[in-house]
Amino acid sequence: MSDYRGKKVVIIGLGLTGLSCVDFFLARGVTPRVTDTRISPAGLEKLPETVERFLGGINEDWLLDADLIVASPGIALSHPALSRAEEAGVEIVGDVELFCREARAPIVAITGSNGKSTVTMMVGEMAKAAGCHVAVGGNIGLPVLSLLSETIELYVLELSSFQLETTHSLKAAAATILNVSEDHMDRYPLGMQQYRAAKLRIYEHATTCVVNADDGLTMPVRGVDSRCISFGVNVGDYHLNTQQGSTWLRVKGEKVLDTGEMKLTGQHNYTNALAALALADAAGLPRATSLKALTTFTGLSHRYCLAHRSHGVDWINDSKATNVGSTEAALKGLIVKGQLWLLLGGDGKSADFTPLLPYLQRDNLKIYCFGRDGDELAALRPEVSVRTDTLQQAMAAIAPQTAPGDLVLLSPACASLDQFKNFEQRGDEFTRLAKELG
């Protein structure tokens, strides 16, 4: 356990994560300072009176005077104030780094542009099915520092590229990069390789690396080595196999589960299951209970889930598709008997939308584009695209035109923050309107 006594600590950013950092240091006899660019950040009312705070900006004098800065994942390390502190020799970490210094149980670490929340929850359910005392959190659910406990036998963490940038002490029992597709390009001005480099940090010191055989960007920089286990659609140690109309999960040639027994559908969910199984096996969880967990797992809300079914029309909520790769995954291999009504739009975060083009060539497609980057999305295939200002307007236009066998899919390929509080609120609004209009 690290000793922080006598250290001058500054926490940047409040909210749930910031508060967990405050609690962490107070429990170790250190009173940190808190600075936040917001005038009234979430969690301010829970901040103890004894903690000095600077709101509405970043107190650069505090940073330069600090021994340790704990930065929120929401602030880029390239921020001028952080750059100057780093040049002055001040140590900068995140909450995940603090956690890794303290955690005594094995860690399964999961990152990727898409699917990481689903895989994290799958592995968590596999651990529970095995009777393991597991804690699940990180970029999903609870902040990592609130998970620390002597009784935990396994930690399963979803980690974002932002969190990995400030993490140095992670020694995962099993780690994966599920996939790498363009995302957060507004945060990574040097492009995909800078984004990928942040993700690749998850493999440093890992005992087992679970790589995607279909995505070369998920491979360690030095290439595949003895630590690596692979998963993929048709190739990999863990892969899919279709025989006589059934798709199976296979491990090194052995059929282990008919996907027909799973509640989740879609090729992207089957490959998620392969990755989760590989991680669970690497962490020493019993295969039998892991497979049982896959048959009962119902998925996460806002991730390609049925929001409403009426008059033979399915309304699918995939609001969590906040980047191009996630929408690609939703459209890949998608079979629709009638018309596909696709809802795209929001804040594209400076992404290139052209990788969607191959998936937009089907004949039975109508695209409705809304939000900040709606024009750019509509330009992908203008002859089948309709531009609206809002999601609500788009759905109101679609509803009277639907017929039995149609599918209305919200898979926006964009963040929601231009018009919604978060992707959850966007998905909830889609579900509400689907039930009202359908």
ZIZI-V536874 format. One line per field, one symbol per residue. psi: psi as a letter, one per 30 degrees, with the letter a starting at -180 (. if undefined). Layout:
BEGIN
psi: ???
END
This chain:
BEGIN
psi: kkjgkfkjkkkjkbaeeeeeeeeeeefggkjllkkkfkeilkfeffkkefjkkjlgakjeeeefflfkkjkkffkkffkeeeeeeeefgkkkllfeeeeffekfllkkkkllekfeeeeeeeeeeeeefggkjkkkacfkbkkefffkkffkfkkjkkkleeefegkfgkikekkkjeljlklhfffiffaeeeeeeeeffffkgkekkjljffjfffkleglkaffkklllefllejllkkkhfkkkkkjhfkkfkkfffkfklkeeeeeeeeeeeeeeeefgkkeeeeeeefffkflkkgihljekkkhgkkjkjhffigleeeeeeefkgkkkebkjjkjklbjfhgljffffeffgflehkkkkklaegeeeeffeiffgkkkleleeeeeeeeeffllkflkjjjifgllfffflelfeeeeeeeeeeeeee.
END
